[in-house]
Amino acid sequence: MPLYFYRRQAEKENLHQSFSGLWPLYHWEITRNESGKVLDYEGRFLIFFESKSRNGARVFKLLGIPVVERTR
């Protein structure tokens, strides 16, 4: 496993990017539409995890346990 990994790829009209640094310590993935609006987001740093999905739901976890969860 390399020290870091970065990927950027186009998916139809969307741009998907992912980055891992010293995985599993730091990792994020993001999908944006062609105007730059964030559609999906997922990030992890040590014991913290945050995500946002296209339907507007957001989750924050600590040690894998949901601490805050918001849905639309």
Beta strands, then each sheet from edge to edge (+ up, - down):
strand 1: 4-11
strand 2: 14-21
strand 3: 26-32
strand 4: 38-45
strand 5: 48-52
strand 6: 58-62
strand 7: 65-70
sheet 1: 1+ 2- 3+ 4- 5+ 6- 7+
end
